[in-house]
């Protein structure tokens, strides 16, 4: 199973350096909670890519060529979101 979790950067660094023995008890609880609250990736999912980058590239291409088929934008918008964006990006 693959799962995406959100943990504190410092706790993650400590885990990498020292393993679970190198973090405090409450940090272990934090990691356990992060795993319980994590987002399981669906079996057979495709590559996870940043659609905002694709949107930006299409906008640049559209500006140069002055034509992007509407279905290209629709394909991006209709693609299921597996993980929500970390922050909102204006494109």
Steps between C-alpha positions, in 0.01 A plus 500: 500500500619850421384785719567873505545649847558849636751526786710778644824563308714478814344170608566363151867608516538337842344178369745494210799560726414286801198281422210471741734470800627852432166675533296586805191304601260780401673517159442126457135563576503779239643260240242233588220756468641618166493142372143449621395827334704437186361477148526149357590504133258294292631176351604545141533877520702664227789738541428781743591827336439866567221609265578865577828461311312354204250788512784754500669334203172490308446869571846585363442282194155653450655846509762405237276295270176679590302177503455231763213263438237521772518124548861534622383723785200274561727196524698667777188612687330159466801306630421369849686663788677242712668745739385858550748780432729609783409861423290680245695615196358754259551410136 
